[in-house]
Amino acid sequence: MKRFLVAILLTLPLLVAQNAQNVGTIPLASQSTIQGLAGTTSVVSYTIFGNAQTQGVPSYGVLAQGLLTTANAILYTAPPDTTAFISLITLANTSASAVSGVTLAINGSAATATYQVMPGVTIGANGFATLNSQAWEVHDVTGNAISGGGSVTASGTPTIHQLPVWTTATDVKGVTIPNNDIVAGNTSADPSGKSLGDLEHTLYVVGGGIAQAQTVTLAPAATALTAGLTVRWLPVAANSGAAPTLAVNGLTATAITKCGATALVASDLTTTAVAVATYDGTQFQLLNPQAGPCVSGIIAAANGGTGVANSVTLTLGSAAQNWGTLGTGIVKNTTSTGAITDATAHDLVGPLACAGSGTGTAQTCTTSPTFVPAAGDSILLTASTPNTGDVTVNANSSSPYHVRKWQGASVLAANDLLAIPVALTFDGTYWEIQAVGNAPALSGAATTPNGQTCALGSTCNVNNGATQHSVAINGAAAAAIGGVGPGTTNQLLAAVTSSDPTLKSLSDLNSTEYAVGSGSVTAMTVTLAPPATAYTAGLTVRMLSGYANSGADPTLAVNSIAGGPKTIKKCGTTALVQNDINTAAVAVLTYDGTNFQLLNPQVGGCETSLNGTSIPSTATLAKTIDSGALALAVSQISANACQAVTPGSVNSVGSANVVATDVIEFTPNVTIKGVTGYRPGDTLTIVAFPTTGYVNFDVCNKDQSSAVTPGAVTLNWRVTR
């Protein structure tokens, strides 16, 4: 009878996944809970089936599993900013004795009657109970319903939160806009500069067009295809093959590729998954293809690889180089034969940090790696003290060179070189300071659109039509400032350094959420400009990581924001696998209020098709965790007894990734119809069960009176999840 119950429970996930609908379910608002307890601890197992929305995509199947205890516990919590729909809860008594006091509740303790949806019931030995949106029932071990059922009396009405919507435009006035910051249109009387998190809603729309000619209309509109322009849209049709196009706000229809310039396959775009694409200057790169992700892994030696993870041998020109033998830094091609070697400081484009020491007239510093300065080299010097006048810098114990400004024309004045990071570039004679320090005196004036004349360096009111803007004029030459009119709803004004600022569209802003990452394989960091100031749901980062993740649950810290770093997940709350983030592909991550969700995992994604065949949205996919072979023990088994299992030895094999909730499939590697103990009519049975770190098999003798010595049997096994 236990096997009958197990068979029912094993088939329930598939039945629920195939029939999950929001109608006839128990809705749970964001952060709502299901709680429960039982009169006997750890013998009543629970399984909660239903649907939870993740990034707008429904996820059907098992939401939670575990064992009830005598103390009230939270069994499931609805994800933030979404509504979960509970279709079925099963409660199975795994003991040979009846268990009383089995209770379920919503949004409160199961010990309090006010919150109970199923009051304390008794489940008989090896029996089970079920609960749906209409009623609960108790069943005996054979599956027959027995007395004690009743209707569900849920407490509290689930709440779906709504966001306020602003519909009227308000002029922007009296706003000081820092360099590279932005102002967003809203209805407040005093809008202020906004961070990147305030703009994410402008990047998502519902798409239009057809399967191979996708269109989107952004508001505010993108006015040009600019490298870095990123669009998130929900396609109205799945692509039917390679080379679909995307037209943004009526601009030129542009090819969509993935993994660089790789052509899409059918259903890389679907109508259920939000598509994310970035324009690279030539085409839109789809960052989260649904049918065929960009997969990396180990290349076997037989196929020309090294057989070692993260170690690949490439032949460039006439020289073969095993990249696994190189250092952890940057590499370069240095010879005509194509040999790959570690790069030196001269090969780096960015300046190297150099912490100074010395006096106000002579500073020394050392970079890592070190180098002898040559024309065109740059350093980022942090002087130990401000200069008092003419000053020299000796980098890496080479030679002291004077620091000059304005293209070598002027000796530094006192405090031109402060004790802060300052970029210096060597011109072969001097270290040139990069526009830091006392600027030359400026002269002239600027004329505003209303005819007002303003001296350079002053602040003037610019009246263009109906709205006054406070503009600080601080350019290098006199020029008219025009073209800045009153903004409309959601219009953006970007601070620029030119003498003619204009209203900016969405395409001017996309580069602000992309940056090169740093940190480590488990703790990644990224710095955005303008900086993100808070972890706000919807905050999206596009990052070219400096490291590939080494396993599950790496973290990401953005602009050193308080409250970080945050864990990175995929497909909702699924843990990452090794190399889901790599150093070659731009990673796209959106903060959901709890974790950063990786939208384009490189190894194991949220695919909706397999080998070109679409997977129904109601299907539950299983993933192979491990596999192998095991020879069963041949020692004698007493009547009505089972062989003792020794973890990792007798009838057991170690598997590091296995957990107790996994599923084990097995089959003999040859026919066993002639093997003693397993022949037709013989009495031995084999049952597989997982424990943390092990795959185990119970071999039991059902003969009530005679011992059996089994013949040799080898099982092929596979663990799925």
ROKEZA-305153 format. One record per atom (N, C-alpha, C): x, y, z. Coordinates in steps of 0.1 Angstrom, whole numbers, plus 5000, padded with zeros to 4 digits. Example, Ala and Ser with C-alpha at 12.3 -4.5 7.8 and 13.67 -1.06 7.14 Angstrom:
2
513249435078/512349555078/513249675078/512849785071/513749895071/512950005079/
% end
This chain:
721
500849885000/500050005000/500950135000/502050125007/502950235007/503350264992/503650164984/504050184971/502950254963/501650214966/500550274959/500550424962/500750464975/500750604979/501850674972/503050614972/504250674966/503950704951/503350604945/503050614930/502150734928/501150754937/500250864936/500950994937/501851004948/502551124950/503551154939/504151054933/505151074923/504551134910/503251094908/502651144896/501951274898/501651314910/500951444912/501651564906/503051574907/503651694901/503351714887/503451594879/503151604865/501651644862/500751584870/499351614868/499051764871/499651814882/499451954885/500152044875/501352004870/502052094860/501252094847/500551984844/499851984831/498552054832/497952074844/496652134846/496652254854/497852314857/497952434865/497252554859/496252604865/495552724860/495252814872/495252944870/494953034882/493553024886/492652974878/491252964882/491052844891/490352854902/490152744911/491352714920/492152824922/493352804931/493252904943/494152884952/494252974964/495353074961/494953204959/495953304956/496653354968/497953374967/498753424978/499453554973/499153664980/499853794976/501353784980/502053884974/503553894977/503753884992/504753794996/505153775010/504153705019/502953655013/502053585021/502553445024/502153375034/502753255039/501653145040/502153015039/501352895043/502152835055/501452815066/502152765078/501452635083/502152555090/501552425095/502252365106/501552255112/502152175123/501452045124/501951955132/501351815133/501551775148/500751675152/500851625166/502051545168/502651485158/503851405159/504951465149/506151485154/507151555146/507751465135/508051525123/508851465112/508351335107/507051315107/506451195100/505451225090/504951355090/503951395080/504651485070/504751435057/505451515047/504451595039/504851715036/503951805028/504551835014/503651855004/504151904991/503052004986/503652124982/502752234978/502952254963/501852244955/501852254941/501252384937/501652444926/501052574922/501852644911/501552774911/502152864900/502652994907/503953024904/504453154909/505053224897/504653354896/505153434885/506553484888/507553464878/508853504879/509253584867/509553714868/509953804857/508853794846/507553784851/506453784842/506253654835/507053544839/506853414833/506353314843/505253244841/504653154851/505553034852/505752984865/506452864868/505552774875/505252664868/504252564874/505052444880/504452394891/505052264896/505152274912/506152204917/506252194932/506852324937/506152394946/506652514952/507352494965/507052384972/507752364985/507452214989/508452154996/508352025002/508952025016/508651925024/509251915037/508451825047/508851835060/508151755070/507551855080/506351825085/505751895096/506351865109/506451955118/506851935132/505751975141/506051945154/505051985164/504952135167/505952205163/505952355164/505552415151/504752525151/504352585139/505552635131/505452615118/506552665109/505952715096/506752805090/506352855076/506752755066/505752705058/506052605048/506352665035/505852785032/506052845019/505752995020/506553075013/506353225013/506253264998/505253334994/505053384980/506253484977/506853474965/507953564962/507553714962/508553804964/508353944964/507753994951/506854094952/506254164940/505554074930/504953964935/504253874926/503153804934/502253734927/501153664933/501353514930/501353424940/501453284938/500053224939/499753114931/498453054931/498652904935/498052864946/498252734951/497052644946/497452534939/496452454933/496152324941/497152274949/496952154957/498052144967/497652094979/498552064990/498351914994/499351834994/499251694999/500051675012/499451595021/500051565034/500051415036/501251355036/501351205037/501851165050/501151075057/501651015070/502550905066/503850915069/504850815065/505050705076/504250715087/504450625098/503350525098/503550415106/502550305108/501550335119/501550465124/500650505134/499850625130/498650645135/497850755131/498550885137/498450995130/498951125135/497751225136/497551285148/496551385150/497051525149/496151625150/496551765151/497251815138/496951755126/497551805114/496751925109/497452045109/496752175107/497552255097/496752335088/497352425079/496652565081/497452675078/496952805080/497552895069/496953015067/497453115058/497653245065/498853305064/499153435069/499053445084/499353335091/499353335105/499653195111/499853185124/500253055130/499152955128/499552825125/498552725125/497952685138/498552735149/498052715162/496952805166/496652905157/495653005160/494452975150/493252955156/492052915148/491753025137/492053145140/491653255130/492253235117/493453175116/494253165104/494053025097/493452935104/493452795099/492552775087/493052705076/492252665065/491952515065/492752445073/492352305076/492652285091/491552265099/491852255113/492552125117/492852105129/493551985133/492851855129/493351775120/492751655115/493651535119/493151415118/493851295121/494051215108/495251185105/495551105093/496050965098/495350865093/495650725097/496950675093/497350555098/498650505094/498850495079/499950555074/500250545060/499150615051/498250695057/497250755049/497750895045/496850965038/497251105034/495951195033/496251325032/495151425031/495551515020/494451575014/494651675003/493851795006/494351915001/493652035002/493752114989/492552164984/492652254973/491852384976/491452464966/490752584969/489352564974/488752444973/487352424977/487252344990/488052234992/487852145003/489052075006/489052015018/490151915022/489551785025/490351675022/489851545025/490951455031/490551355039/491551265045/491251125038/492351055034/492250925027/493050825035/492550695034/493350585040/494450545031/495150435036/496350395028/496050345014/494750305012/494450254998/494050364989/493850494995/493450604986/492050634988/491250554996/489850584997/489550705007/488650795003/488350905012/487550855024/487950905036/487250875048/486550995054/485750975064/485151095070/486151195076/485651315077/486551415083/486951525073/486351525061/486651625051/485851755055/486151865048/485451985051/485852095041/485152205041/485452315032/486652395037/487352465027/488452555031/487952685036/488452725048/487952855053/489152945055/489652995043/490853085043/490553215050/491553255058/491353385065/492153495057/491553615057/492153725050/492053715035/491853825029/491753825014/493153865008/493753774999/495053814994/494953944987/496054024988/496054154982/497054164971/496654224960/497554244949/497954394949/499154424951/499654564952/499554634939/499254764939/499154844927/500154954929/500854994918/501755104918/501055234913/501355344919/500755474914/501255514900/500355574893/500655614879/500555764878/501555834873/501455974871/501156004856/500156094854/499656104840/499856244835/500156344844/500356484839/501756524839/502156624830/503456664829/503656794838/504756804844/505156924852/506456974847/506557104845/507757164840/508957144850/510157124845/511257104854/511857244856/511957294868/512557424871/513457424883/514457504883/515357524894/516057394898/516457304888/517057184891/518557194887/519457164896/520857154894/521257014890/521857004878/522056864872/523556834872/524056744881/525456714881/525856644867/527156654864/527656584852/527256444852/526756394840/526356254838/525156214846/524456304853/523256264860/522056294851/520856264855/519656284847/518456334856/517456384849/516256424856/515056364849/514156294856/513056224851/511756314852/510956324842/509656394843/508656324853/508056404861/507056354870/506156464874/505256434884/504256534888/504556614900/505756584906/506056664918/506456804915/506356894925/506657034922/508157064922/508956964927/510356984928/511156864925/511156814912/511856694909/513356714911/514056604913/515456604916/516156504907/517456514907/518256424899/517956284902/517856194893/517456054895/518655964892/518655844899/519655744897/519155644887/520055554883/519655454873/518455374876/518155344889/516955264892/515655334889/515655474887/514455544884/514055524869/514855474861/514655474846/514255334841/514355224849/514255094843/512955074836/511855134840/510555114834/510555164820/511455254816/511355304803/511955204793/512655104797/513355014788/512554894785/511254874790/510454754787/509154794781/508854724770/507554734763/507054604758/505754604755/505254484747/505454504733/506054404726/506454414712/505354414702/505654434690/504754434679/505454364667/504854374655/505354314643/504954174642/505854094635/505553954632/506853874636/506753744634/507853654639/509253694635/509453724622/510753754617/510953904615/510053984619/510154134618/509554194631/510354184642/509854234654/509954384655/509054454662/509054594664/508854624679/509354744683/509054794697/508954944696/508155004705/507955144705/508255184720/509355254722/509755294735/509255434738/509055464751/508655604755/509455634768/510355744767/510555824755/511255754744/511155804732/511555724720/513055734719/513655614714/515055614709/515055684696/515955774694/516055854682/517155814672/517955714677/519055674669/519555534674/520055454665/520655324669/522055354674/522255354687/523555384693/524055264700/525355234698/525955114705/525655124720/525155014726/524855014740/523355024742/522555064731/521055074733/520554934736/519854924747/519254794752/517754804752/517054694748/515654694748/515154564754/514154574763/513554454769/512054454764/511654354757/510354354752/509754214752/508354204753/507754074752/507254054738/507853964730/507453944716/506053894715/505453944704/504053894701/504053764693/505253734688/505353604680/506753554682/506853414683/508153354684/508853354670/510153374670/510853374657/510853234651/510653224638/510453094631/511753044626/512853124627/514153074621/515253174624/516353164616/517453254617/517053394611/517853494615/517853634609/516553704611/515853704623/514753794625/515353934627/514554044625/515054174627/514254244638/514754364643/514154444653/514154584649/513054654648/512954794645/512454864657/513254964662/512955034674/512455174671/511255214675/510655344672/510755384658/510555284649/510555314634/511855334628/512955314636/514355314630/514555194622/515755194615/516055084606/515954944612/515254854606/515154714610/516554654610/516954604621/518354554623/518354404627/519254324622/519354184625/519554154640/518954044644/519054004658/519953874658/521053874665/521953764667/522053724681/522853624684/523153584698/524653544699/525153544711/526553494713/527553564704/527253694702/528153764692/527353784679/527853714669/527253714655/526553584651/526353494661/525753364658/524253384655/523753314644/522353324640/521453264650/520253314652/519253254661/518753124655/518153044663/517352934659/515952954662/515052874657/513652894659/513352894674/512452984678/511952994692/513053044702/514153104697/515053184706/514253304712/513253354704/512353454709/510953384711/510353394723/509053334726/508153444731/506853404731/505853504735/505653504751/506353414758/506253404772/507453454780/508553474773/509753514780/510153654775/510453744785/510953884781/512253874774/512353934762/513653924754/514454054758/515754034759/516754134762/517754144751/517854254744/518854264733/519554404734/520854394731/521754514731/522354544717/522154664712/522754704699/524254724701/525054644693/526554654694/527154744683/526354814676/526854894666/526654844652/526354704651/526054644639/524754564639/524554494650/523254414651/522854424666/521554374668/521154354682/521554214687/522254214698/522654084704/521554044714/520953924711/519953874721/520653814733/520553864744/521353824756/520753704763/519453674760/518853554767/518053464757/518753404748/518153314738/517453204745/516253164741/515453064749/515652924744/516052914731/516152774725/517552724726/518552804724/519952754724/520852854730/521252844743/522152934750/523552924745/524453014750/525853014746/526452924757/526752804754/527252704764/528752694763/529452694774/530852664775/531052554784/532252494783/532552374791/533952314788/534152184790/535452124789/535452054775/536552084768/536752024755/537651904757/537251784753/537951654755/539251664747/540251594752/541551584745/541351524731/540451424730/540251354718/539651444707/539051554711/538451654702/539351774700/540651764704/541551874703/541651974714/540951944726/541052024738/542051974747/541952024760/542951974770/542251874780/540951864780/540251784790/540251844804/540651964805/540652034818/539752154818/538952174828/538052294829/538852414829/538352514821/538952654820/540352644814/540752544807/542052534800/541852494786/542052584776/541752554762/543052584754/543452494745/544552514737/544052564723/544652684720/544252744707/545552754698/545352734685/546452744676/546252874668/547152974670/547053094663/548353104654/548253114641/549453114633/550052974634/551352974637/552052844638/552252794652/551752874662/552052834676/550852794683/550852684691/549752634699/550052674713/549052734720/549252784734/548152724743/548452654754/547452614764/547152734773/545952784772/545652904780/545552864795/545452744798/545452704812/546852724819/547952744811/549252764816/549552904818/548653004814/548953144815/548553194829/549053314832/548753374845/547253414846/546853474857/545453514859/545153654853/546153724848/545953854843/545553864828/545853964821/545453984807/546553924798/546153864787/547053804778/547053874764/548053854756/548153924743/548853834733/548653864720/549453804709/550653894706/551853834708/552953924708/553853904696/553753794688/554653764677/553853734665/554653734654/553953704641/553453554640/554053474649/553653334649/552253314656/551853414663/550553404670/550653354685/551953344690/552053294704/551353394714/550653334724/549953404734/550753414747/550953534752/551753544764/551053644774/551453644786/550953744796/551253884792/550253974793/550454114789/551354184800/551954294796/552754374806/551954504807/552454594815/551854724817/551754804805/552654794795/552654874783/551454824774/550954714776/549854664768/548454704773/548354764785/547154804791/546654934786/545354954783/544855084778/544655174790/544155124801/543755204812/545055244821/544955354828/546055384837/546255294849/547455274853/547755194865/547855274877/547255224888/547255304901/548655314906/548955424911/550355454916/550255544929/550455484940/550355554953/551655634956/551555764957/552755844958/553255864972/554555904973/555155934986/556156044983/556556124993/557556224991/557056364995/557456464988/557156604992/556356674982/556156804984/555356884975/556056924962/557356884961/558156904949/558656784942/558556664949/559056544943/558256424949/557656354940/556856234944/557356104937/557355994944/557755864938/556555774940/556455674931/555355574932/555755454925/555055334928/555255214921/553955144917/553955104904/552755034899/552854884900/551754814897/551754664897/550954624885/551454564874/552954534872/553754664870/555054654873/555954774871/556254784856/556754904852/557154924838/558055054838/558855064827/559555184825/558755274816/558455394821/557555484813/558055504799/557155494789/557455524775/556255614770/556555694760/555555784755/554155714752/553155774758/551755724757/551355644769/552255614778/551955534791/551155634800/550255574808/549455654818/549555594831/549455674842/549355624856/548255704862/547655654873/546655724881/547355754895/547955864896/548755904908/547855964919/548055904931/547555964943/548656024951/548956154950/550056214957/549856204972/550956194979/550956194993/550656324999/550956434992/550656574996/550556664984/549756764985/549556854973/550956924970/551056954957/552357014952/552357154957/553557204959/553757344963/554257434951/554457374940/554857444928/555357344918/556457364911/556957264901/557257134908/556857024903/556956894909/557356794899/558156694904/558556574896/557956454901/557756354892/557256224895/558156114890/558556024899/559455914895/558655784897/558255724885/557355604886/558255484884/558155394893/558855264892/560455274892/560955374900/562355404901/563055414887/562355474878/562955494864/563755624864/563055744862/563755874863/562655974867/563056074874/562056184878/561856274866/560556284863/560156374852/559256484857/559356604852/558556714856/557056694852/556156744860/554756744856/554356874850/553756874838/553256994831/551756984828/551257104826/549757114822/549657184809/548457174804/548057244791/549057214780/549157074778/549957024767/551457064768/551957054781/553357084783/553757224783/552757314782/553057464781/553257534794/552757474805/552757554817/553357464829/554157534837/554557464850/553457464860/553357364868/552257354877/552357464888/551157524892/551057614903/550757534915/550857594927/550557524939/549157464939/549057344944/547757274945/547157234932/547957244921/547457184908/547357024910/548256974918/548356824920/547956804934/546656754936/546156734950/546356594954/546156564967/546256424972/545056344969/544656334956/543556254951/543956184939/543356084934/543756014922/543656114910/544856134903/544956224892/545656144880/545056154868/545556084856/546756164851/547956094848/549056154842/549456074830/549756134819/550256064807/551556114803/552556014800/553956054797/554056084782/554556204778/554656234764/556056214759/556956154767/558356124763/559256224770/558756334775/559556434782/558956474795/557656494796/556956534808/555856434811/555356434824/554156384827/553056484826/552156464816/551056564814/549856534823/549456644831/548356634839/547056654831/546056574834/544856564825/543856674830/543956794826/542956904829/542556914843/543556894852/543256914867/544157024871/543657104880/544457214886/543857354882/544657454882/544157594880/544057614865/542757634860/542557644846/542957784841/543257804828/543557944823/542358024825/542558164826/541458254827/540658254814/539358264815/538458264804/537858404802/537458434790/536758564787/535658544777/534858644775/533758634766/532458624773/531458604765/530058594770/529258494761/528058454767/527158374759/525858444758/525158424747/523858484745/522758374746/521758404754/520658304757/519558324746/518658234744/517558244734/516658364736/516558414749/515758534751/516558664750/517758654745/518558774742/519358824754/519458744765/520258784776/521658754774/522558844778/524058824777/524558784790/525358674791/525858624803/527358604802/528158644812/529558624812/529858474815/530958424809/531358294812/531658274827/531258164832/531458134846/530258184855/529358254849/528158294857/526958204855/525958234863/524658154862/523558244857/522858214846/521858294840/520558214839/519458294838/518158234835/517958224820/517658104815/517358084801/515858074799/515258164792/513758154790/513558114776/513057994774/512857944760/511357904759/510457994756/509057964754/508257994767/508257904777/507457924788/508157884801/509257814801/509857754813/511257814815/511557854827/512857894830/513757784835/514957774830/515957674834/517157744840/517657694851/518857744857/520057674851/520857744843/521957684836/523257754840/524257674844/525557734848/526457724835/526957844831/527757854818/529157844822/529857734818/531257724822/532057654811/531757684799/532457624788/533857694785/534457644774/535757704771/535657814761/534557844756/534357954746/532958004746/532758124742/531458184741/530558114731/529358084734/528458034724/527058044729/526058054719/524658064723/524157934729/523357934739/522757824745/521257814740/520857724733/519557714728/519057574726/517757564722/517257434719/516757354731/516757424743/516257354755/514857404759/513857334755/512457374758/511857304770/510657334773/509957264785/509757124781/510057034791/509956884789/508556834789/508356724783/507056654784/507156544793/506056474796/506056364805/507056254801/507956214811/508956114808/510156164800/510156294796/511256344788/512456364798/513656344793/514856344801/515756454796/516456524806/517456634803/518756584808/519756564800/521056514804/522056634805/522856634816/523856734818/524956704808/525456794801/526556774791/527556884793/528756864787/529756964788/529857054776/529057034766/529057114754/528357244757/528457344748/527857474751/526457474746/525957364740/524557364735/523857244740/523457234753/522657114758/521357104751/520856984749/519556954743/518856844751/517556844749/516756734755/517256604750/517356504759/517956374755/516956264754/517156174745/516256054744/516855934751/516055824750/516555704757/517855654752/518155664739/519355614734/520555674740/520455804746/521655864752/521955804765/521055724771/521255684785/521655534787/521555454776/521755314778/523155274783/524155354779/525555314783/525655324798/524755394806/524955414820/524755284828/524155184823/523955064830/524854944826/525854984818/526854884814/528254914820/528954824825/530254844830/531054714830/532354724831/533254604832/533254564847/533054444850/533054404864/534354364869/534454344883/535654304889/535254214901/536154204911/535854124923/536553984922/535753884923/536353744924/535253654918/535653514918/534753414912/533453394921/533553434933/532353424942/531753554947/532553664946/532053794950/532353894939/531453924930/531654014919/531254154923/531854254916/531554394919/531454464905/530654574905/530554654893/530254804898/530854894890/530655034893/529955104881/528755154883/527955224873/528155374874/528055444862/528155584862/527055644853/526055724858/525955764872/525755654881/526055664894/526055554903/524555514907/524355384908/523055344914/523255364929/522155424935/522255464950/521555374959/520755284954/519955184963/519655064955/519554954962/519054824955/517554834954/517054884942/515654894940/515154784930/514054724933/513554624924/513454674910/513954604900/514054654886/515354704882/516254734892/517654774889/518354674880/518754714868/519354614859/520754664856/521654564856/523154584853/523554494841/524254554832/524854474821/526354484824/526954364826/528354364831/529154264823/530354304818/531254204813/532154164824/531954054830/532654014842/534053984840/534854014850/536253984850/536553844854/535453774859/535653634864/534453544860/534753414858/533653324857/533253264870/531953254873/531553204886/532053054888/532453024900/532952894903/531952794908/530752844910/529652754915/528352824918/527552774927/526252834930/526452954939/525453044938/525253164947/526453254948/527053304936/527953414937/527153534941/527853644945/527153764949/527653884940/526853994940/527154114932/526954234940/527954314941/527854444948/527954554938/526954644938/526854754928/527154884935/528254954930/528555094936/528755094951/529154974957/529254964971/528055014979/526854994974/525655034980/525454964994/524955035004/524754975017/523654865015/523754765023/522854655022/523254545013/524354565006/524854454996/525954375003/526554284995/526154244982/524954154982/524454134969/523154054968/523553924960/522853814964/523053684958/522553684943/523253614934/522853604921/522153464919/520853474913/520153354910/519753354895/519153254890/518653244877/517253184877/516453204866/515153144865/514353154878/514353274884/513653294897/514553274908/514553154915/515353134927/516353014925/516552974912/517452864909/518952904911/519652814918/521152844919/521852834906/522952914905/523752914893/524552784893/525052744881/526052644880/527352704875/528452634876/529752694872/529752744858/530252864856/530452924843/529152984837/528052984845/526853054841/527153204838/528153264845/528753394842/530153364837/530553414825/531853394821/532453534817/533753524812/534453654809/534253694795/533453624787/533353654773/531953714769/530953674777/529553724773/529153824783/528453934778/527854034787/526753964796/526853984809/525853924818/524854034821/523553994820/522454084823/521754044836/521754134846/521254094859/520154204863/519054154868/517954244873/517654214887/517654314896/517354294910/515854284912/515454174919/513954144920/513454184934/514254254942/513954294956/514554204966/515054084962/515753994971/517153954965/517153914952/518353864946/518453934932/519753924927/519853964913/519553834905/518653854895/518353734886/519253754873/520053644870/520753644858/519853604846/519653704837/518653674826/519253594815/520553584814/521153504803/522253414808/521853314816/522953214820/523553144809/524853124809/525653074798/525652924797/525452854808/525552704808/524152644809/523352674819/522052624820/520952724821/520252754811/519252854811/517852804814/516852894811/515452864813/514852834799/515252724793/514952704779/513452664778/512852704766/511552664763/511452564751/512652524746/512652424736/513952334738/513952214733/515052124734/515252054721/516552084715/516852034702/515852074692/515352194693/514452254683/513052214685/512752134696/511352094698/510852184710/509652244708/509152334719/508752254731/508952304743/508552244755/507352314760/506152244763/504952314768/505252394781/504552504782/504852584794/504352514807/503452404805/502952334817/503952214821/504952194813/505852084816/506852114827/507252004834/508252014845/509451944840/510652014839/511851964833/512651904844/513351784842/514251724851/515651744846/516651764855/518051774851/518851664857/519751604849/520551494854/521651554863/521751504876/522651554885/523951474885/523751334884/524951244884/524451114878/525351024874/525050894870/526250804872/526050674871/527150574873/526650434874/527450344879/527150204880/527550154894/526850054899/527150004912/526849854912/527749774917/527649624919/526949604933/525849534933/525149504946/525849394953/525749404967/526349304975/525749164973/526549054975/526148914973/526048844986/526148904997/526048835010/524648795013/524548685021/523248625024/522248725031/520948715027/519948805033/518948715041/518848745053/517948665062/516448675057/515648585061/514248585058/513648715063/512748775055/512048895059/512949005064/514049025057/515049125061/515749195049/516449295051/517149365040/518649375043/519449375033/520949395035/521149535041/522149535050/522549665056/523249745046/522849875045/523449975036/524550045043/525750045037/526950125043/527150245033/526950365037/527150485028/528450485021/528450485008/529750495000/530350354999/529750245004/530350115003/529350004999/528749945009/527849835006/526449885001/526149854988/524849894982/524750044982/525850124981/525850264982/527050324975/526850444968/527950504961/527950654964/529050714966/529150864969/528850944957/528051054958/527851144948/527651284954/528651374952/528751494960/527551584958/526851584946/525851684943/524451634947/524251514952/522951454955/522451504968/521151534968/520451574981/519251474982/518651484994/517651384998/516351394990/516151514983/514951524975/515051494961/516251434957/516451404943/515751274939/515651244926/514951114921/516051024915/516050894918/516950804913/516250704904/516850694891/516350594882/517450494880/517050364878/518150264877/517650144869/518550074863/518249954855/519449854856/519249724856/520449634855/521149654842/522449624842/523149644829/523049524820/522549414825/522249294817/520949234823/520349134816/519149074820/519448994833/518549004843/518748934856/517648824858/517048784847/515948684849/516548544852/517848524851/518448404855/519348414867/519348524874/520248554885/519448514898/520148434907/519548384919/519048504927/517748494932/517148594940/516248684932/516548704919/515848794911/515048734900/515148594899/514348524889/512848534891/512048514880/510648514882/510248414894/509448464903/509048384915/509948394927/511248454925/512148474936/511648594944/512348614956/511748704966/512548834968/513548864961/514348984963/513749104956/513749214963/513349344957/514449444958/514449544949/515449654949/514749784950/515049874960/514450004961/515550104962/515550214954/516550314955/516150434963/517050494971/516750614979/517950694980/517750834979/518950924980/519050974995/520350994999/520651075010/521651175006/521951275015/522851385011/524251325008/524651334995/525951294991/526051144987/524951074987/525050924984/523750884976/524050784968/522950704961/522950564967/521750524972/521650404980/520650304974/520750174977/519850074973/519549974984/518249964987/517849854997/517549734989/518149624992/517949494986/517249404997/515949374996/515249305007/514649175002/514549085012/514048945010/512648935016/511648925007/510248915011/509848775016/510748675014/510448535019/510348545034/509248495040/509048505054/509748395062/510348295055/510848175062/512248135058/512748175046/514048125041/514948245038/516248225041/517348315037/517648305022/518148405016/518548405002/519948465000/520748394992/522048444989/521948494974/521948634972/521748684958/522948664949/522548644936/523648644926/524148784923/525148794915/525848924912/524949004902/524649134906/523949224897/524649364898/524749424886/525249554885/524149644880/523949764887/522949854883/523549984877/522950024866/523250154860/522250254866/522750364872/521850454879/522050604874/520950674876/521050824872/520150894882/520651014887/519951104896/519451224889/518151254890/517651374884/516951464894/516751584890/516151684899/515251774891/
% end
